[in-house]
């Protein structure tokens, strides 16, 4: 099995260009997957990639003139 990289809330927020409070809220409401290790909350890097991929809007095809 591959290595699972876990990010802190702050690292995940930085990658998404968001505030940590938003990522904390998403984790608390289960909008994004998270791992709890004791009291620490970590976000799998794959979850950040999934969130970005799900939010991508494809480019429009070139219009013909």
QUILINMO-V974368 format. One record per pair of residues at least 4 apart in sequence whose ideal C-beta (glycine too) atoms are under 7 Angstrom apart, sorted by the first residue. I is the first residue (numbers start at 0). J is the second residue. If there is no record, write none. Layout:
# QUILINMO-V974368
i: (I	I)
j: (J	J)
This chain:
# QUILINMO-V974368
i: (3	4	5	5	5	5	6	6	6	6	6	6	7	7	8	8	8	8	8	8	9	9	10	11	11	11	11	12	12	12	12	12	14	15	15	17	17	19	20	21	22	22	23	24	25	25	26	26	26	26	31	31	31	32	32	33	33	33	34	34	35	36	42	42	44	45	46	47	48	49	50	51)
j: (43	44	34	41	42	43	10	11	41	42	44	47	11	41	12	19	22	23	40	42	13	19	14	15	22	42	47	17	18	19	21	22	47	22	47	21	22	23	24	25	26	42	27	28	30	31	31	33	40	42	42	46	50	43	46	40	41	42	41	43	40	41	46	47	48	49	50	51	52	53	54	55)
